[in-house]
Amino acid sequence: MFGYCALLQLGDKMQHQFAAAYSPMNPKEPVNVSYVGKPSQRLQLFTELKGKFDGGSSEFLAGFRLKFLEGSITGFMNSNLKAFATYAKTVEQNVIKMEFNTQMDFKSPRKPCLFGVNLNLGM
């Protein structure tokens, strides 16, 4: 596989990161551009654009991750207007990890929200 990539980090504590990748050998996703920002110690913002050169099949994603003592919350929405959120908590000195997940489709308001629970033992 052959491709090009670039990474640019800006700021005093490298709180702004830009990344780009181009893969001429992968026709499904030849272009990928992303940004990760850290406006505070606990909040991280991210965006990603995956694109093709056919004009109509690009996908955009934007979200956040909020970390605190009890766990973390991650939420994002893509260009298809699907929103995802996860609350993750680790207990017993990182032996048990619990995640509560939800998904909502804003394009299809009649579609029900999806909920799920993940439980990982012995990381």
N, C-alpha and C positions, 0 to 999 in steps of 0.2 A: 504494500500500500504506500502511496506517495501523497504528501500533502504539505501545506504551509500553515504555520500558526504564529501568533504574536501575543505577547502579554505585556501590558503597560500598567505599572503601579505608581500611583500618585498620592501625595499627602505626607504629612509628618510621620504618621504611623502606618503608612500604606493603606489608608482606609478606602481608597478608590482603586479598583482593579478593572481593567478593560482587557478582554480577550477576543481574539478573532481566529477563525480557522477556515481554511479552504481546502477541500479535498476533490480534485478533479476525477479521481478514480471511483468515488462514491456518488452515483447518480441520484440516490434518494435524498441526501442532505449535503450538497456540495459546500454550502456557506453557513457558518455559525458565528454570531457575534453576541457577546454577553458583557454584562456589567455587574459587579458586586461592590456595594458600598456599605460602609460601617459607620453610620452617623453617631452611634454611641457604643458603649462597651457591650450592651446587651442586645442591640438591634442591628440586624443585617438585612439589607435590601438587595434584591437581585432581579435581573431581567435577562432574557435570552431571545434571540431572533434566529430561527432556523429557516433557511431559504433555499429555493431552487431558482433556476433561471427561466422556468416556464411562465413566470409571472403570477400565477394564481394559487400556488400551493405553499406559501410561506406560513409559518406559525410563530406567534409571539407569546411569551410567557412573562409574567411579572409577579413578584411576591415578596414575602418577608419571613424572617425567622427571629423570634423573640426568646431569649434565654433568661431564665431566672433560677433561683435556688431549687424550687420544687420540680422543675422540668423545662420544657420548651414548647413553643407554639410555632408551627410553620403553616403559612397560608399562601396560596397562589391562584391566579386565574390565567387561563390561556385565551388565545384569540377565538376559540370556538365558544366562548362565554361559559366555560365549565370552571367552577370554583372548587378548590380542594383545601381542606384544613386538617391538621394533625396536632393533637396534644400528646406529647411524649413525656413519660416520667420513669426514672430509674430508681429502684429501691434495693435494699439489702446489698449495699456496696457494689453496685453495678452487676449484680447477678440476675436480677429480674428487670426487664424493660417492658413497660405497658404503653400502648399507643391507642388512642381513640381517633378514628378517622371519619371524615364526612366528605361527601361530594354533592354538589348541586349543579344542575344544568339550567342556566338562565335562558337558553334558547328554547327550551321545551318546558314551559312552566307547569304543565300538567304531569310531567314526569316526577315521581317521588324522589325525595332526598335519600341518599344512600348513607348508611352508617356502618361502621365496623370496629372491631377491637382486635389488636394484635398483642400477643404475649410471647416474649422471647425469654427463654430460661438459659442460664449458663453461658453468657457471652464470652 
